[in-house]
Amino acid sequence: QVQVAESGGGLVQLGGSLRLSCTASGSTPVYSMSWARQAPGNPRELVVTVFSSGGSVWYTNSVKDRFAVSMDNAKNTVYLQLNNLELEDTGVYYCKTKTSRSGADYWGQGTQVTVSS
């Protein structure tokens, strides 16, 4: 059984920064870890994915120049640095891990990020 736990959300002013963390636990390797977000009334949107082998990263265009992801393979932990936050970044941020390329997705409970003006 894989458990995924996020932390680090909160209330931040426009233009501010936050750092989110996510750890996947359970006796299983990690193939990739991702962050997605969901604003009220909107579908969940994939924001970034990092692959544990090789460290390649994919960002959605709207965050590419403002967010930075890093991964600690030894700890099965991924960090997401959110910089220059915009009002549109408000939402619940969810972490997802995959144990293999074709395996199931394991999601965390989410952490709220609120950007205020």
Order of alpha helices (4+ residues) and beta strands (2+ residues): beta-beta-beta-beta-beta-beta-beta-beta-beta-beta-beta
